Amino acid sequence: MKITITDIASLAGVSITTVSRVINNKSKGVSETTRQKVWRVIEENNYQPNAIARGLVTKSSKIIGLLLPDITNPYYPQFSKGIEDTATRHNYNVILCEGGNDPSKEKVHLDFMTEHYVSGVVYSNADVISDETLEQMKKKEMKTVFVDSKIIDDQAINIHVDNHKAIEEVMHYLYSRGHRKIAFLGGIKDSYSTATRFEGYLKALDDLFIPFDQRLVVYGDFVLEKARVAVRQLLDKQVPFSAIICCNDMMAVGAYEAFNERQIKIPEQISVVGFDDIYMSKHLTPRLTTIKQPAYEMGQKSAETVIAMIEGRLEGIKKNIILDTELMIRDSVADIQ
């Protein structure tokens, strides 16, 4: 049976707090004799101190909380791996929780992290971050890095890509291939990612002197099934378009399915562009042209930043950290003759 900090305290005849002070090299209130006795019991019983025990004294731990909206989305494994690899290099551990864009569920996870002395949080939400969640973070003074968001607050640090620029680049690429009627498949309508990508779409239309047509804008909430339904509805409007930009690759898969159902060939009859460059993108038929988000690098930067916050090394760290995207040109876009 694994020995616990409670067992060590009992065997040494001291309190759990005293054991924690010894483990964490906290000299105040602990005599040298007591310290040696505790270490002797620890060594004799091969006790491995855990982060929670350590937190009893320090009120913090070498643990980072990772709160994601949807762990089934194939974008997040690479992002999470970037965090895990970086945390490991800095001798931190990671707790993964799924918030599901639900404030009540996020509250449960944030309470759990507080109770277990999690030192900092990397937070991502596909929807608009609720006032309740933000208030909880402020009240608990949680060191938080916000990903794919832009929180306006003196203490907030945001990490995201330049969505505006990325969509403009795609629009100009499609224009160069002859496309003029370009549809937009957004995620959750009011989310930071969708809103900024839509702004890029509108800006490019204006720059290219293409009239905006509201009928060509639909939303799929970043989910494959909802995207499939949204594209069906778009087709039912019978408004002509030659290309569609999807705000993530999972929705692009949903678009593929909707076009296949209607026997509309990609790219011969319709061109499709995604966003993220998840693993399956290059294995679709045809291979998906998409905007590559540097998921692993975003994870690395998120972990590095939250660790810097935890350790008080904030000098030189920007409030808004913007990473570059890359247009991955494959087979799902054709020229308009």
N, C-alpha and C positions, 0 to 999 in steps of 0.2 A: 504494500500500500504506500502511495506517495506521501511523503512527509510534508506537512504544511508549516506555515509561519507560526500558527497557533501551537503546534507540537513543539517547535523550537523554543518558544517562549515558556511553555510548561516545563520542558526538560531543563532549561537554564534558570528557571525560577524568577523570570522577569516578565514584564508586560510585552504585548505585541509591538507597541510603539517603541520600546527600547530596542527590540530586535531590528525593527526597521531603521532606527537611528544608526545602529551598528552597521547594517548592510549598506547604508547610504553615506557612511563616513561623517555622520553628524555628531560632533563631540559634545555639544551642549547637553548637560544633564546626565551624561554617562561616564562613569569612572573607568579608568584603564583596566582595573580588575574585572569589572563587569563585561567590558568589551572583550577581553581575552576569553572569559568564560563562554560568552555567546558564540564567538568564532570557533571555539573548541567543540561545542555542541553541533554547530553547523557542519564542521569538517567531519566529525565522527558519524554524522547521519547523512552525509553527501547531499545536503540540502541545496537546491537551486532556487535562489530568490526569484520571484516573479514580479512583473510590472505592477500588479495591483498592490502587492505588499509594499513595494517601494513607494507607491503613491500615498500610502497611509501617512507618511511623514512629509513628503515633498509636495503633496497635493497636485502632482503631475506625474506623467509617465513617459516612457519612450514609445508611445503609441500614437499613431495618426488615424483619425477617423475618416473614412471615405464614404460619402453619402451620395449615391447615384439615383437617377430617376427610374432606370429600367435596365436591370442586369442581363436581360435577354437580348438587348440590342447589340449586334455584333461589333459596333463601334467601340464599346467600352472595354472589352478584354485587353486590347493593346494599350489603351489609356491607363487601365488599372495596372498592367504590367510595368509601365513606365514609373508609376508611383511606387509599386512594390520593390522594383530593382533599386531605385534611388533610396528609398527608406532603408533597405537592407544595408546598402553601402554606408549609411550614416548610423547604423545600429538602432534603427527604429523598426517597430512592427506596425502592421496595418489591420484595422477592423473595417470590414466591408458591410455596408447596410444599403438597402433599397428603399428610397423614399416614395417612389411611385407618383411623384408630383402631388402628393397628398399631405397638407399641413399637419393633420392629426397623426399620421404615420411618421412624419419627420420629427414631430415633437417627441414621440416615444423613443426614436433612435437617438436624438440629441440628449434626452434625459439619461439614457443608458450610457452614452459617452461621458457625460458629466460625472455620473456615479462611479465610473471606472477610470476617472482621472485622465481621460484622453487629452493629450497636450495641444492638439490642433486638428482642424478639420479641412478637408478638401471637399467642397460642395458643388454639385452640379444638379440643375433642374431644367427639364425641357420646357417647362411652363414658366409663367411669371412667378417669381419668388414671393410667397405670401408675407404680409405684414407680421403675422403671428410668428413665422419662422425667423424673420429678421429680428424681431423684438426679443425672442428667446435667446438668439445668439448674442445680442448686445447685453442682455440682462446677465447672462452667464459669462460674459467677457471672453467668448470663445475666439481663439486665434483662427481665422477662417480665410481660405483662398476660394474665391468664387470663379467657377469655370463656365464658359459659354454664357456669361452674364455680364452686366455692367452696373454694379451697385454704386450709387453716388453717395459716398460716405467717406469722411476723413480717414477712417481706420481700415476701410475695405481695400483689398487687393484683388483685381480682376485679371483673369487670363482667358484670352479668346483669340480667334483669328479675325482678319479683316474681311468680314462677310460682305460688306459693301463692295470692296474692290474685287473679291472673288467672283461675284455674280456679274459685275461689269465685264470682267475678262471673258466669261462664258458668253455673254450676250454679244460681245464684239466678235468672238470666234464664230458663233452661229451666223452672225451677219455676214462674215467673210465667206461662209459656205452658201450664202444666198437666201438665208431664212429671214423672213420679215414678220410672219405671224407666229409669235412665240408665246406659249402658255407658261404659267407659273403655278407649280404645285407646292404650296407652303405647308409648314408643319403646324404647330399650335399657333393660332393667329397672332396673339399678343406677346408671344415669347420674344426674347431678345434676338435669338438667332433668326427666326422667321422675319421679324420686323426689319432687321438690318439687311437681310438678303432681299427683301421686297424693295427696300429703298434703293439698293443697287440695281435692281431690275428697272425701277422707274427712271432712275438717272440715265441708264443706258438707252432706254427707249427715247428719252428726250435728246440725248446726244446724237442718236442715230436717226432722229426725225421720224420715228415710228409712232403712230397714234396709240395711246393707251386704250385697251379694250377690257373693261371690267369683267366681261363674260369669259375671258381667258384665264381668270384667277380662281383657283379652287384650293381647298385645304384638306390635308390628310392626317394631321396631328402627329406626324413622324412615324406612323404605324402602317405596316404593309396592307392590312385588310381595309383600313379606312381610305388609304390612297387608291386602292383598286376601285372602291365605290365612288370616290371623287372623280376619277378619270372616266368611269362609266357615265357619270352625270355630265361631265364636260363634253363627252362625245354626243350625248343625247341632245345637247343644245344645238348641235349641227352648225357650230361656228367654225369655219375652217382655220386650221393651224398646222404648221409643218414641223414644229419642234416643241418640246416641253422641258422645262428646267424643274427638277425635283429637289426639295430642300434637304433630303438625305437619301442614301442609297436604298434603304428599306422601302421607302415610298417609290423609288424607281423600279424596284422589283414588283411592287403592286401595279405600277403603270404597265410594265411588261405584260403582266397577267391580263390586265384589262384589254390591252391592244390585241393580245393573242386570242382572247375570247371573241373579239370582233373581226378576227382574221385580218388585222392591220399589220403589215410587215414592218419590222424595224431592221435597218434604217430606211428601206426603200420608200415607205409611205409616211413614216413618222420618225423623227430623230429624238433621242432621249439623252438627257444629261443628269447625272446624280450629284451628290455632295457627301463626302466622307472618305471614299475609297476603302470601304470595308473589304475583307478578304474575298468574299464571293463576287465582287464586282468584275474582276477579270476572268471569272469562270462562267458568267452568264453567256447566253447565246442570243444576240451578238455581245461581245465583251463591252462592258459599260464605260462610256466616256464619263468622267466624273472629276470633281474637285477634291483633291487629296488634302484632308486635314491631317496635320502631323500628330496623330493620336498619342503615340508613344512619347514623343518629345513634349507634348502638352502635359502628360503625366509626370515626366521627369521634372519639368519646370514647376509644376504644381507642388510636388514633394519638396523640391529644393527651396521653394519660396515659403511654404508653411514651416519647414524646419528652421529657416532663417528667422521667421517670426517667433517661433518657440524659444530660440536661443538668443533672441535680442540682437540679431545682426541685420537690421533693416536699412542701414546706410546704403544708398545707391539703388535700392529696389524701387521700381516704378509702381504707381498705383494701378496702371493699366498696362499689362504685358501682352503685346500683340505678336502672334507668330504668323509666318507666311504660309500660304496655300500654294498648291501646284495643280495646274490643269492636266489631267491624265487623258490624253487623246487615244481612244481605242476605236471601236467599230460601230458604235451606236448612233453616229451622226453621219449623214450623207449630204452631198451637194444638192441644192435645188437648181435644176436645169432651167 
